[in-house]
Amino acid sequence: MKTVITKDIYETREFAREFAGGLHAPVTIALHGDLGVGKSEIARTIIQTLCGKNTVVPSPTFTLVQTYIAGDNTKISHFDLYRITDVAELVEIGLDYAIQNDITLIEWPDIAESRLPKDTIHIDISEYESGRKIVIR
């Protein structure tokens, strides 16, 4: 377990850029935290680090999943499971396939807990003073 304290959005993005540098598929990253704490910002920065800083990264809140191709042809799947109410829907949106093959970023991962690999990287994000406390486990 590792804890990182960031004092502002710029340091939070720097954390995400450094974290992205060590990612290789297949890997699953579960992003935990309250609404508005920075899960999407961390996911966006990871994707832009791997795919190019000008990559447009909308939140997948309504599409449920967005996919990207990194510079080395690695597929990145970004899921937002906030609106999922039935575990069976996870198969329909391709979560199992992504976990086995892609760099998979999952916001609101609780409903998928039973499907996540044992080696999933969990990132807990919470407010801390004017920045964030980021716990990687």
N, CA, C and O atoms as CSV, one atom per row, in Angstrom:
chain,resi,resn,atom,element,x,y,z
A,1,MET,N,N,0.855,-1.175,0.000
A,1,MET,CA,C,0.000,0.000,0.000
A,1,MET,C,C,0.896,1.231,0.000
A,1,MET,O,O,1.923,1.283,0.677
A,2,LYS,N,N,0.471,2.223,-0.784
A,2,LYS,CA,C,1.216,3.475,-0.892
A,2,LYS,C,C,0.219,4.629,-0.798
A,2,LYS,O,O,-0.871,4.565,-1.366
A,3,THR,N,N,0.600,5.676,-0.082
A,3,THR,CA,C,-0.250,6.848,0.042
A,3,THR,C,C,0.461,8.051,-0.557
A,3,THR,O,O,1.639,8.290,-0.292
A,4,VAL,N,N,-0.269,8.798,-1.365
A,4,VAL,CA,C,0.248,10.019,-1.990
A,4,VAL,C,C,-0.693,11.159,-1.605
A,4,VAL,O,O,-1.912,11.035,-1.723
A,5,ILE,N,N,-0.124,12.256,-1.152
A,5,ILE,CA,C,-0.899,13.455,-0.851
A,5,ILE,C,C,-0.583,14.482,-1.933
A,5,ILE,O,O,0.579,14.801,-2.184
A,6,THR,N,N,-1.635,14.996,-2.567
A,6,THR,CA,C,-1.434,16.054,-3.562
A,6,THR,C,C,-2.095,17.317,-3.035
A,6,THR,O,O,-3.128,17.258,-2.368
A,7,LYS,N,N,-1.490,18.462,-3.339
A,7,LYS,CA,C,-2.038,19.700,-2.786
A,7,LYS,C,C,-2.973,20.425,-3.738
A,7,LYS,O,O,-3.664,21.358,-3.330
A,8,ASP,N,N,-3.009,20.006,-5.025
A,8,ASP,CA,C,-3.906,20.646,-5.984
A,8,ASP,C,C,-4.094,19.739,-7.194
A,8,ASP,O,O,-3.504,18.661,-7.268
A,9,ILE,N,N,-4.904,20.173,-8.124
A,9,ILE,CA,C,-5.211,19.379,-9.322
A,9,ILE,C,C,-3.963,19.096,-10.159
A,9,ILE,O,O,-3.867,18.050,-10.801
A,10,TYR,N,N,-3.020,20.019,-10.150
A,10,TYR,CA,C,-1.801,19.837,-10.943
A,10,TYR,C,C,-0.956,18.690,-10.390
A,10,TYR,O,O,-0.408,17.894,-11.153
A,11,GLU,N,N,-0.854,18.610,-9.078
A,11,GLU,CA,C,-0.113,17.498,-8.481
A,11,GLU,C,C,-0.871,16.181,-8.646
A,11,GLU,O,O,-0.256,15.125,-8.796
A,12,THR,N,N,-2.194,16.241,-8.619
A,12,THR,CA,C,-2.992,15.036,-8.845
A,12,THR,C,C,-2.766,14.526,-10.264
A,12,THR,O,O,-2.617,13.323,-10.477
A,13,ARG,N,N,-2.741,15.426,-11.221
A,13,ARG,CA,C,-2.465,15.024,-12.607
A,13,ARG,C,C,-1.047,14.475,-12.748
A,13,ARG,O,O,-0.828,13.516,-13.487
A,14,GLU,N,N,-0.087,15.071,-12.049
A,14,GLU,CA,C,1.292,14.582,-12.106
A,14,GLU,C,C,1.373,13.165,-11.544
A,14,GLU,O,O,2.073,12.317,-12.096
A,15,PHE,N,N,0.664,12.910,-10.455
A,15,PHE,CA,C,0.595,11.550,-9.922
A,15,PHE,C,C,0.089,10.591,-11.005
A,15,PHE,O,O,0.684,9.537,-11.227
A,16,ALA,N,N,-1.013,10.958,-11.680
A,16,ALA,CA,C,-1.620,10.090,-12.698
A,16,ALA,C,C,-0.667,9.858,-13.868
A,16,ALA,O,O,-0.605,8.750,-14.401
A,17,ARG,N,N,0.080,10.895,-14.276
A,17,ARG,CA,C,1.049,10.734,-15.374
A,17,ARG,C,C,2.142,9.745,-14.980
A,17,ARG,O,O,2.502,8.869,-15.767
A,18,GLU,N,N,2.665,9.880,-13.777
A,18,GLU,CA,C,3.716,8.964,-13.315
A,18,GLU,C,C,3.178,7.543,-13.187
A,18,GLU,O,O,3.847,6.585,-13.573
A,19,PHE,N,N,1.989,7.410,-12.653
A,19,PHE,CA,C,1.360,6.101,-12.501
A,19,PHE,C,C,1.172,5.430,-13.861
A,19,PHE,O,O,1.418,4.232,-14.005
A,20,ALA,N,N,0.740,6.198,-14.849
A,20,ALA,CA,C,0.476,5.658,-16.193
A,20,ALA,C,C,1.728,5.065,-16.821
A,20,ALA,O,O,1.643,4.115,-17.600
A,21,GLY,N,N,2.879,5.615,-16.490
A,21,GLY,CA,C,4.123,5.151,-17.090
A,21,GLY,C,C,4.444,3.696,-16.813
A,21,GLY,O,O,5.198,3.082,-17.568
A,22,GLY,N,N,3.899,3.134,-15.761
A,22,GLY,CA,C,4.186,1.746,-15.421
A,22,GLY,C,C,3.114,0.758,-15.823
A,22,GLY,O,O,3.190,-0.412,-15.448
A,23,LEU,N,N,2.122,1.190,-16.572
A,23,LEU,CA,C,1.004,0.311,-16.920
A,23,LEU,C,C,1.245,-0.468,-18.204
A,23,LEU,O,O,1.699,0.075,-19.211
A,24,HIS,N,N,0.931,-1.752,-18.140
A,24,HIS,CA,C,1.017,-2.634,-19.308
A,24,HIS,C,C,-0.183,-3.579,-19.266
A,24,HIS,O,O,-0.518,-4.117,-18.211
A,25,ALA,N,N,-0.821,-3.775,-20.403
A,25,ALA,CA,C,-1.998,-4.652,-20.477
A,25,ALA,C,C,-1.582,-6.109,-20.329
A,25,ALA,O,O,-0.478,-6.480,-20.727
A,26,PRO,N,N,-2.444,-6.931,-19.769
A,26,PRO,CA,C,-3.703,-6.563,-19.128
A,26,PRO,C,C,-3.483,-6.131,-17.676
A,26,PRO,O,O,-2.717,-6.747,-16.934
A,27,VAL,N,N,-4.161,-5.079,-17.304
A,27,VAL,CA,C,-4.149,-4.593,-15.922
A,27,VAL,C,C,-5.486,-3.900,-15.660
A,27,VAL,O,O,-6.044,-3.237,-16.534
A,28,THR,N,N,-5.977,-4.067,-14.451
A,28,THR,CA,C,-7.246,-3.454,-14.060
A,28,THR,C,C,-6.992,-2.489,-12.918
A,28,THR,O,O,-6.349,-2.833,-11.926
A,29,ILE,N,N,-7.507,-1.272,-13.071
A,29,ILE,CA,C,-7.391,-0.244,-12.053
A,29,ILE,C,C,-8.799,0.160,-11.631
A,29,ILE,O,O,-9.586,0.635,-12.450
A,30,ALA,N,N,-9.114,-0.030,-10.355
A,30,ALA,CA,C,-10.421,0.331,-9.804
A,30,ALA,C,C,-10.274,1.651,-9.058
A,30,ALA,O,O,-9.494,1.756,-8.111
A,31,LEU,N,N,-11.028,2.652,-9.491
A,31,LEU,CA,C,-10.960,3.996,-8.910
A,31,LEU,C,C,-12.134,4.189,-7.955
A,31,LEU,O,O,-13.294,4.181,-8.368
A,32,HIS,N,N,-11.814,4.363,-6.669
A,32,HIS,CA,C,-12.823,4.508,-5.622
A,32,HIS,C,C,-12.812,5.932,-5.084
A,32,HIS,O,O,-11.755,6.556,-4.988
A,33,GLY,N,N,-13.977,6.441,-4.737
A,33,GLY,CA,C,-14.053,7.759,-4.122
A,33,GLY,C,C,-15.422,8.371,-4.329
A,33,GLY,O,O,-16.192,7.945,-5.191
A,34,ASP,N,N,-15.708,9.372,-3.526
A,34,ASP,CA,C,-16.995,10.056,-3.611
A,34,ASP,C,C,-17.139,10.824,-4.928
A,34,ASP,O,O,-16.163,11.039,-5.646
A,35,LEU,N,N,-18.338,11.221,-5.219
A,35,LEU,CA,C,-18.646,12.028,-6.390
A,35,LEU,C,C,-17.820,13.320,-6.359
A,35,LEU,O,O,-17.798,14.026,-5.350
A,36,GLY,N,N,-17.153,13.618,-7.455
A,36,GLY,CA,C,-16.408,14.864,-7.587
A,36,GLY,C,C,-15.025,14.875,-6.970
A,36,GLY,O,O,-14.392,15.928,-6.900
A,37,VAL,N,N,-14.540,13.722,-6.519
A,37,VAL,CA,C,-13.249,13.690,-5.834
A,37,VAL,C,C,-12.059,13.574,-6.802
A,37,VAL,O,O,-10.918,13.799,-6.399
A,38,GLY,N,N,-12.313,13.225,-8.072
A,38,GLY,CA,C,-11.225,13.201,-9.043
A,38,GLY,C,C,-10.982,11.886,-9.755
A,38,GLY,O,O,-9.946,11.716,-10.397
A,39,LYS,N,N,-11.918,10.950,-9.655
A,39,LYS,CA,C,-11.744,9.671,-10.351
A,39,LYS,C,C,-11.621,9.882,-11.858
A,39,LYS,O,O,-10.720,9.335,-12.494
A,40,SER,N,N,-12.524,10.673,-12.424
A,40,SER,CA,C,-12.498,10.926,-13.870
A,40,SER,C,C,-11.246,11.685,-14.280
A,40,SER,O,O,-10.692,11.431,-15.349
A,41,GLU,N,N,-10.798,12.606,-13.453
A,41,GLU,CA,C,-9.603,13.390,-13.774
A,41,GLU,C,C,-8.363,12.498,-13.802
A,41,GLU,O,O,-7.513,12.645,-14.680
A,42,ILE,N,N,-8.258,11.592,-12.862
A,42,ILE,CA,C,-7.128,10.660,-12.859
A,42,ILE,C,C,-7.207,9.745,-14.075
A,42,ILE,O,O,-6.199,9.535,-14.751
A,43,ALA,N,N,-8.391,9.196,-14.368
A,43,ALA,CA,C,-8.550,8.339,-15.544
A,43,ALA,C,C,-8.203,9.110,-16.819
A,43,ALA,O,O,-7.486,8.597,-17.679
A,44,ARG,N,N,-8.705,10.333,-16.943
A,44,ARG,CA,C,-8.445,11.163,-18.124
A,44,ARG,C,C,-6.942,11.404,-18.303
A,44,ARG,O,O,-6.423,11.307,-19.415
A,45,THR,N,N,-6.258,11.712,-17.223
A,45,THR,CA,C,-4.825,11.976,-17.311
A,45,THR,C,C,-4.048,10.717,-17.683
A,45,THR,O,O,-3.095,10.789,-18.460
A,46,ILE,N,N,-4.438,9.573,-17.145
A,46,ILE,CA,C,-3.789,8.308,-17.532
A,46,ILE,C,C,-3.976,8.073,-19.021
A,46,ILE,O,O,-3.018,7.750,-19.724
A,47,ILE,N,N,-5.194,8.231,-19.505
A,47,ILE,CA,C,-5.479,8.001,-20.929
A,47,ILE,C,C,-4.700,8.975,-21.800
A,47,ILE,O,O,-4.100,8.565,-22.793
A,48,GLN,N,N,-4.698,10.239,-21.453
A,48,GLN,CA,C,-3.962,11.232,-22.248
A,48,GLN,C,C,-2.457,10.994,-22.198
A,48,GLN,O,O,-1.762,11.272,-23.176
A,49,THR,N,N,-1.947,10.497,-21.103
A,49,THR,CA,C,-0.523,10.173,-21.013
A,49,THR,C,C,-0.178,9.041,-21.979
A,49,THR,O,O,0.868,9.076,-22.627
A,50,LEU,N,N,-1.038,8.054,-22.074
A,50,LEU,CA,C,-0.767,6.889,-22.920
A,50,LEU,C,C,-1.154,7.085,-24.381
A,50,LEU,O,O,-0.582,6.447,-25.265
A,51,CYS,N,N,-2.129,7.969,-24.641
A,51,CYS,CA,C,-2.659,8.125,-26.002
A,51,CYS,C,C,-2.299,9.466,-26.649
A,51,CYS,O,O,-2.487,9.639,-27.853
A,52,GLY,N,N,-1.797,10.387,-25.881
A,52,GLY,CA,C,-1.484,11.716,-26.406
A,52,GLY,C,C,-2.280,12.766,-25.668
A,52,GLY,O,O,-3.469,12.586,-25.405
A,53,LYS,N,N,-1.622,13.867,-25.334
A,53,LYS,CA,C,-2.253,14.883,-24.483
A,53,LYS,C,C,-3.467,15.545,-25.122
A,53,LYS,O,O,-4.286,16.132,-24.415
A,54,ASN,N,N,-3.601,15.461,-26.448
A,54,ASN,CA,C,-4.755,16.071,-27.113
A,54,ASN,C,C,-5.932,15.109,-27.276
A,54,ASN,O,O,-6.938,15.456,-27.895
A,55,THR,N,N,-5.805,13.904,-26.724
A,55,THR,CA,C,-6.893,12.938,-26.796
A,55,THR,C,C,-8.093,13.464,-26.008
A,55,THR,O,O,-7.966,13.833,-24.841
A,56,VAL,N,N,-9.246,13.492,-26.652
A,56,VAL,CA,C,-10.478,13.925,-25.990
A,56,VAL,C,C,-10.987,12.746,-25.160
A,56,VAL,O,O,-11.173,11.645,-25.679
A,57,VAL,N,N,-11.207,12.988,-23.870
A,57,VAL,CA,C,-11.619,11.929,-22.965
A,57,VAL,C,C,-12.891,12.354,-22.226
A,57,VAL,O,O,-12.822,12.904,-21.127
A,58,PRO,N,N,-14.051,12.096,-22.837
A,58,PRO,CA,C,-15.308,12.421,-22.140
A,58,PRO,C,C,-15.572,11.397,-21.039
A,58,PRO,O,O,-15.065,10.276,-21.093
A,59,SER,N,N,-16.347,11.776,-20.066
A,59,SER,CA,C,-16.728,10.841,-19.014
A,59,SER,C,C,-17.647,9.778,-19.611
A,59,SER,O,O,-18.552,10.103,-20.379
A,60,PRO,N,N,-17.423,8.512,-19.265
A,60,PRO,CA,C,-18.307,7.462,-19.783
A,60,PRO,C,C,-19.559,7.244,-18.931
A,60,PRO,O,O,-20.129,6.153,-18.944
A,61,THR,N,N,-19.986,8.258,-18.200
A,61,THR,CA,C,-21.147,8.113,-17.321
A,61,THR,C,C,-22.373,7.616,-18.082
A,61,THR,O,O,-23.098,6.757,-17.581
A,62,PHE,N,N,-22.615,8.137,-19.273
A,62,PHE,CA,C,-23.809,7.745,-20.023
A,62,PHE,C,C,-23.532,6.672,-21.062
A,62,PHE,O,O,-24.426,5.891,-21.388
A,63,THR,N,N,-22.311,6.613,-21.591
A,63,THR,CA,C,-21.983,5.571,-22.565
A,63,THR,C,C,-21.560,4.279,-21.870
A,63,THR,O,O,-21.537,3.221,-22.498
A,64,LEU,N,N,-21.228,4.351,-20.596
A,64,LEU,CA,C,-20.766,3.263,-19.733
A,64,LEU,C,C,-19.321,2.856,-19.997
A,64,LEU,O,O,-18.610,2.490,-19.062
A,65,VAL,N,N,-18.874,2.910,-21.244
A,65,VAL,CA,C,-17.485,2.568,-21.553
A,65,VAL,C,C,-17.012,3.388,-22.751
A,65,VAL,O,O,-17.761,3.601,-23.705
A,66,GLN,N,N,-15.785,3.837,-22.692
A,66,GLN,CA,C,-15.111,4.503,-23.804
A,66,GLN,C,C,-13.815,3.732,-24.032
A,66,GLN,O,O,-13.180,3.293,-23.073
A,67,THR,N,N,-13.420,3.564,-25.280
A,67,THR,CA,C,-12.179,2.851,-25.570
A,67,THR,C,C,-11.218,3.748,-26.343
A,67,THR,O,O,-11.623,4.640,-27.088
A,68,TYR,N,N,-9.943,3.480,-26.139
A,68,TYR,CA,C,-8.863,4.268,-26.731
A,68,TYR,C,C,-7.749,3.317,-27.147
A,68,TYR,O,O,-7.648,2.202,-26.636
A,69,ILE,N,N,-6.925,3.760,-28.066
A,69,ILE,CA,C,-5.751,2.991,-28.472
A,69,ILE,C,C,-4.514,3.820,-28.151
A,69,ILE,O,O,-4.363,4.942,-28.634
A,70,ALA,N,N,-3.636,3.259,-27.333
A,70,ALA,CA,C,-2.396,3.939,-26.947
A,70,ALA,C,C,-1.401,3.893,-28.107
A,70,ALA,O,O,-1.611,3.186,-29.093
A,71,GLY,N,N,-0.340,4.638,-27.977
A,71,GLY,CA,C,0.684,4.725,-29.022
A,71,GLY,C,C,1.307,3.389,-29.381
A,71,GLY,O,O,1.766,3.216,-30.510
A,72,ASP,N,N,1.337,2.440,-28.461
A,72,ASP,CA,C,1.895,1.114,-28.744
A,72,ASP,C,C,0.817,0.110,-29.150
A,72,ASP,O,O,1.050,-1.098,-29.116
A,73,ASN,N,N,-0.365,0.607,-29.534
A,73,ASN,CA,C,-1.529,-0.190,-29.954
A,73,ASN,C,C,-2.210,-0.935,-28.811
A,73,ASN,O,O,-3.030,-1.819,-29.061
A,74,THR,N,N,-1.892,-0.603,-27.577
A,74,THR,CA,C,-2.594,-1.175,-26.435
A,74,THR,C,C,-3.972,-0.544,-26.338
A,74,THR,O,O,-4.120,0.672,-26.465
A,75,LYS,N,N,-4.971,-1.371,-26.113
A,75,LYS,CA,C,-6.332,-0.866,-25.953
A,75,LYS,C,C,-6.548,-0.472,-24.491
A,75,LYS,O,O,-6.152,-1.189,-23.573
A,76,ILE,N,N,-7.176,0.673,-24.301
A,76,ILE,CA,C,-7.534,1.157,-22.970
A,76,ILE,C,C,-9.056,1.239,-22.919
A,76,ILE,O,O,-9.681,1.860,-23.779
A,77,SER,N,N,-9.646,0.613,-21.910
A,77,SER,CA,C,-11.096,0.655,-21.727
A,77,SER,C,C,-11.379,1.402,-20.433
A,77,SER,O,O,-10.859,1.057,-19.372
A,78,HIS,N,N,-12.219,2.438,-20.538
A,78,HIS,CA,C,-12.561,3.289,-19.396
A,78,HIS,C,C,-14.047,3.101,-19.103
A,78,HIS,O,O,-14.901,3.520,-19.884
A,79,PHE,N,N,-14.346,2.472,-17.980
A,79,PHE,CA,C,-15.719,2.162,-17.589
A,79,PHE,C,C,-16.182,3.086,-16.471
A,79,PHE,O,O,-15.390,3.470,-15.610
A,80,ASP,N,N,-17.455,3.440,-16.484
A,80,ASP,CA,C,-18.108,4.121,-15.378
A,80,ASP,C,C,-19.331,3.277,-15.045
A,80,ASP,O,O,-20.291,3.231,-15.815
A,81,LEU,N,N,-19.294,2.610,-13.896
A,81,LEU,CA,C,-20.348,1.658,-13.531
A,81,LEU,C,C,-21.393,2.251,-12.599
A,81,LEU,O,O,-22.183,1.517,-12.004
A,82,TYR,N,N,-21.405,3.568,-12.468
A,82,TYR,CA,C,-22.319,4.250,-11.544
A,82,TYR,C,C,-23.777,3.871,-11.785
A,82,TYR,O,O,-24.535,3.682,-10.834
A,83,ARG,N,N,-24.171,3.758,-13.056
A,83,ARG,CA,C,-25.581,3.505,-13.387
A,83,ARG,C,C,-25.918,2.028,-13.560
A,83,ARG,O,O,-27.068,1.687,-13.836
A,84,ILE,N,N,-24.936,1.152,-13.404
A,84,ILE,CA,C,-25.176,-0.287,-13.542
A,84,ILE,C,C,-25.865,-0.800,-12.277
A,84,ILE,O,O,-25.406,-0.545,-11.163
A,85,THR,N,N,-26.971,-1.524,-12.461
A,85,THR,CA,C,-27.706,-2.037,-11.308
A,85,THR,C,C,-27.754,-3.561,-11.270
A,85,THR,O,O,-28.157,-4.140,-10.261
A,86,ASP,N,N,-27.350,-4.211,-12.348
A,86,ASP,CA,C,-27.400,-5.668,-12.431
A,86,ASP,C,C,-26.045,-6.171,-12.924
A,86,ASP,O,O,-25.558,-5.729,-13.965
A,87,VAL,N,N,-25.446,-7.081,-12.189
A,87,VAL,CA,C,-24.126,-7.620,-12.544
A,87,VAL,C,C,-24.126,-8.204,-13.960
A,87,VAL,O,O,-23.094,-8.176,-14.631
A,88,ALA,N,N,-25.254,-8.727,-14.422
A,88,ALA,CA,C,-25.332,-9.306,-15.771
A,88,ALA,C,C,-25.008,-8.267,-16.842
A,88,ALA,O,O,-24.529,-8.625,-17.918
A,89,GLU,N,N,-25.260,-7.003,-16.569
A,89,GLU,CA,C,-24.956,-5.940,-17.533
A,89,GLU,C,C,-23.462,-5.809,-17.803
A,89,GLU,O,O,-23.064,-5.318,-18.860
A,90,LEU,N,N,-22.635,-6.241,-16.859
A,90,LEU,CA,C,-21.185,-6.120,-17.023
A,90,LEU,C,C,-20.684,-6.942,-18.203
A,90,LEU,O,O,-19.752,-6.533,-18.895
A,91,VAL,N,N,-21.298,-8.099,-18.435
A,91,VAL,CA,C,-20.938,-8.920,-19.593
A,91,VAL,C,C,-21.335,-8.190,-20.872
A,91,VAL,O,O,-20.563,-8.148,-21.830
A,92,GLU,N,N,-22.525,-7.623,-20.888
A,92,GLU,CA,C,-23.036,-6.935,-22.074
A,92,GLU,C,C,-22.163,-5.760,-22.492
A,92,GLU,O,O,-22.037,-5.479,-23.684
A,93,ILE,N,N,-21.560,-5.073,-21.531
A,93,ILE,CA,C,-20.732,-3.909,-21.882
A,93,ILE,C,C,-19.262,-4.273,-22.086
A,93,ILE,O,O,-18.435,-3.396,-22.334
A,94,GLY,N,N,-18.935,-5.567,-21.981
A,94,GLY,CA,C,-17.590,-6.027,-22.318
A,94,GLY,C,C,-16.558,-5.946,-21.210
A,94,GLY,O,O,-15.359,-5.951,-21.490
A,95,LEU,N,N,-16.992,-5.870,-19.956
A,95,LEU,CA,C,-16.025,-5.737,-18.865
A,95,LEU,C,C,-15.098,-6.944,-18.762
A,95,LEU,O,O,-13.887,-6.778,-18.616
A,96,ASP,N,N,-15.645,-8.145,-18.835
A,96,ASP,CA,C,-14.810,-9.347,-18.701
A,96,ASP,C,C,-13.727,-9.403,-19.778
A,96,ASP,O,O,-12.571,-9.714,-19.488
A,97,TYR,N,N,-14.102,-9.105,-21.008
A,97,TYR,CA,C,-13.128,-9.103,-22.108
A,97,TYR,C,C,-12.045,-8.063,-21.859
A,97,TYR,O,O,-10.858,-8.347,-22.020
A,98,ALA,N,N,-12.445,-6.869,-21.469
A,98,ALA,CA,C,-11.485,-5.795,-21.227
A,98,ALA,C,C,-10.504,-6.177,-20.130
A,98,ALA,O,O,-9.301,-5.957,-20.271
A,99,ILE,N,N,-10.998,-6.742,-19.049
A,99,ILE,CA,C,-10.131,-7.131,-17.936
A,99,ILE,C,C,-9.070,-8.120,-18.397
A,99,ILE,O,O,-7.931,-8.064,-17.933
A,100,GLN,N,N,-9.419,-9.005,-19.284
A,100,GLN,CA,C,-8.483,-10.031,-19.755
A,100,GLN,C,C,-7.475,-9.507,-20.774
A,100,GLN,O,O,-6.433,-10.129,-20.983
A,101,ASN,N,N,-7.770,-8.359,-21.417
A,101,ASN,CA,C,-6.951,-7.938,-22.549
A,101,ASN,C,C,-6.404,-6.521,-22.499
A,101,ASN,O,O,-5.372,-6.250,-23.112
A,102,ASP,N,N,-7.045,-5.623,-21.804
A,102,ASP,CA,C,-6.766,-4.190,-21.929
A,102,ASP,C,C,-6.157,-3.601,-20.663
A,102,ASP,O,O,-6.048,-4.270,-19.635
A,103,ILE,N,N,-5.767,-2.348,-20.761
A,103,ILE,CA,C,-5.601,-1.510,-19.581
A,103,ILE,C,C,-7.019,-1.057,-19.272
A,103,ILE,O,O,-7.622,-0.322,-20.054
A,104,THR,N,N,-7.554,-1.491,-18.136
A,104,THR,CA,C,-8.954,-1.255,-17.814
A,104,THR,C,C,-9.062,-0.334,-16.602
A,104,THR,O,O,-8.587,-0.661,-15.514
A,105,LEU,N,N,-9.690,0.813,-16.806
A,105,LEU,CA,C,-9.929,1.783,-15.743
A,105,LEU,C,C,-11.404,1.730,-15.393
A,105,LEU,O,O,-12.255,1.850,-16.275
A,106,ILE,N,N,-11.721,1.550,-14.109
A,106,ILE,CA,C,-13.110,1.397,-13.706
A,106,ILE,C,C,-13.449,2.396,-12.609
A,106,ILE,O,O,-12.888,2.351,-11.514
A,107,GLU,N,N,-14.377,3.298,-12.920
A,107,GLU,CA,C,-14.925,4.192,-11.907
A,107,GLU,C,C,-16.170,3.536,-11.333
A,107,GLU,O,O,-16.914,2.869,-12.053
A,108,TRP,N,N,-16.397,3.723,-10.045
A,108,TRP,CA,C,-17.524,3.122,-9.331
A,108,TRP,C,C,-17.495,1.595,-9.486
A,108,TRP,O,O,-18.467,1.015,-9.971
A,109,PRO,N,N,-16.410,0.938,-9.089
A,109,PRO,CA,C,-16.224,-0.491,-9.366
A,109,PRO,C,C,-16.950,-1.454,-8.418
A,109,PRO,O,O,-16.877,-2.666,-8.616
A,110,ASP,N,N,-17.640,-0.952,-7.406
A,110,ASP,CA,C,-18.184,-1.841,-6.371
A,110,ASP,C,C,-19.063,-2.958,-6.916
A,110,ASP,O,O,-18.961,-4.092,-6.448
A,111,ILE,N,N,-19.913,-2.676,-7.881
A,111,ILE,CA,C,-20.807,-3.706,-8.408
A,111,ILE,C,C,-20.037,-4.823,-9.120
A,111,ILE,O,O,-20.546,-5.934,-9.267
A,112,ALA,N,N,-18.832,-4.530,-9.554
A,112,ALA,CA,C,-18.015,-5.506,-10.284
A,112,ALA,C,C,-17.016,-6.224,-9.386
A,112,ALA,O,O,-16.206,-7.010,-9.879
A,113,GLU,N,N,-17.053,-5.979,-8.109
A,113,GLU,CA,C,-16.037,-6.504,-7.186
A,113,GLU,C,C,-15.793,-8.001,-7.369
A,113,GLU,O,O,-14.642,-8.439,-7.352
A,114,SER,N,N,-16.842,-8.788,-7.543
A,114,SER,CA,C,-16.683,-10.248,-7.664
A,114,SER,C,C,-16.025,-10.656,-8.984
A,114,SER,O,O,-15.565,-11.790,-9.111
A,115,ARG,N,N,-15.974,-9.757,-9.962
A,115,ARG,CA,C,-15.406,-10.069,-11.273
A,115,ARG,C,C,-13.981,-9.552,-11.440
A,115,ARG,O,O,-13.306,-9.885,-12.414
A,116,LEU,N,N,-13.527,-8.744,-10.497
A,116,LEU,CA,C,-12.204,-8.141,-10.633
A,116,LEU,C,C,-11.119,-9.159,-10.318
A,116,LEU,O,O,-11.265,-9.963,-9.397
A,117,PRO,N,N,-10.028,-9.129,-11.080
A,117,PRO,CA,C,-8.922,-10.046,-10.796
A,117,PRO,C,C,-8.305,-9.754,-9.418
A,117,PRO,O,O,-8.416,-8.644,-8.896
A,118,LYS,N,N,-7.663,-10.762,-8.852
A,118,LYS,CA,C,-7.021,-10.605,-7.548
A,118,LYS,C,C,-5.938,-9.532,-7.566
A,118,LYS,O,O,-5.676,-8.891,-6.548
A,119,ASP,N,N,-5.309,-9.337,-8.721
A,119,ASP,CA,C,-4.221,-8.357,-8.813
A,119,ASP,C,C,-4.692,-6.967,-9.249
A,119,ASP,O,O,-3.884,-6.142,-9.674
A,120,THR,N,N,-5.990,-6.711,-9.145
A,120,THR,CA,C,-6.516,-5.378,-9.459
A,120,THR,C,C,-5.818,-4.338,-8.587
A,120,THR,O,O,-5.610,-4.553,-7.393
A,121,ILE,N,N,-5.465,-3.222,-9.190
A,121,ILE,CA,C,-4.901,-2.099,-8.447
A,121,ILE,C,C,-6.077,-1.221,-8.028
A,121,ILE,O,O,-6.808,-0.703,-8.873
A,122,HIS,N,N,-6.250,-1.062,-6.734
A,122,HIS,CA,C,-7.322,-0.221,-6.204
A,122,HIS,C,C,-6.732,1.124,-5.815
A,122,HIS,O,O,-5.727,1.195,-5.109
A,123,ILE,N,N,-7.371,2.192,-6.285
A,123,ILE,CA,C,-6.945,3.546,-5.941
A,123,ILE,C,C,-8.107,4.227,-5.226
A,123,ILE,O,O,-9.168,4.458,-5.807
A,124,ASP,N,N,-7.880,4.544,-3.949
A,124,ASP,CA,C,-8.886,5.236,-3.143
A,124,ASP,C,C,-8.528,6.716,-3.119
A,124,ASP,O,O,-7.411,7.085,-2.757
A,125,ILE,N,N,-9.475,7.558,-3.504
A,125,ILE,CA,C,-9.239,8.994,-3.593
A,125,ILE,C,C,-10.195,9.693,-2.636
A,125,ILE,O,O,-11.395,9.418,-2.623
A,126,SER,N,N,-9.649,10.593,-1.842
A,126,SER,CA,C,-10.481,11.365,-0.934
A,126,SER,C,C,-9.938,12.785,-0.835
A,126,SER,O,O,-8.777,13.046,-1.150
A,127,GLU,N,N,-10.797,13.692,-0.392
A,127,GLU,CA,C,-10.365,15.073,-0.198
A,127,GLU,C,C,-9.415,15.120,0.990
A,127,GLU,O,O,-9.594,14.406,1.978
A,128,TYR,N,N,-8.405,15.971,0.876
A,128,TYR,CA,C,-7.439,16.147,1.948
A,128,TYR,C,C,-6.924,17.574,1.887
A,128,TYR,O,O,-6.197,17.941,0.964
A,129,GLU,N,N,-7.300,18.374,2.866
A,129,GLU,CA,C,-6.989,19.801,2.870
A,129,GLU,C,C,-7.453,20.392,1.538
A,129,GLU,O,O,-8.625,20.240,1.194
A,130,SER,N,N,-6.585,21.056,0.779
A,130,SER,CA,C,-7.014,21.633,-0.500
A,130,SER,C,C,-6.764,20.684,-1.667
A,130,SER,O,O,-7.064,21.017,-2.813
A,131,GLY,N,N,-6.217,19.505,-1.383
A,131,GLY,CA,C,-5.886,18.557,-2.437
A,131,GLY,C,C,-6.560,17.213,-2.235
A,131,GLY,O,O,-7.731,17.134,-1.864
A,132,ARG,N,N,-5.796,16.157,-2.486
A,132,ARG,CA,C,-6.333,14.802,-2.425
A,132,ARG,C,C,-5.390,13.876,-1.682
A,132,ARG,O,O,-4.173,14.058,-1.684
A,133,LYS,N,N,-5.985,12.881,-1.048
A,133,LYS,CA,C,-5.241,11.770,-0.487
A,133,LYS,C,C,-5.521,10.593,-1.406
A,133,LYS,O,O,-6.677,10.226,-1.619
A,134,ILE,N,N,-4.475,10.007,-1.945
A,134,ILE,CA,C,-4.597,8.917,-2.901
A,134,ILE,C,C,-3.905,7.690,-2.291
A,134,ILE,O,O,-2.701,7.706,-2.036
A,135,VAL,N,N,-4.675,6.647,-2.067
A,135,VAL,CA,C,-4.130,5.414,-1.485
A,135,VAL,C,C,-4.184,4.341,-2.556
A,135,VAL,O,O,-5.246,4.034,-3.097
A,136,ILE,N,N,-3.015,3.774,-2.855
A,136,ILE,CA,C,-2.915,2.721,-3.876
A,136,ILE,C,C,-2.723,1.401,-3.131
A,136,ILE,O,O,-1.804,1.251,-2.327
A,137,ARG,N,N,-3.599,0.462,-3.414
A,137,ARG,CA,C,-3.502,-0.841,-2.759
A,137,ARG,C,C,-3.731,-1.960,-3.758
A,137,ARG,O,O,-3.687,-3.134,-3.391
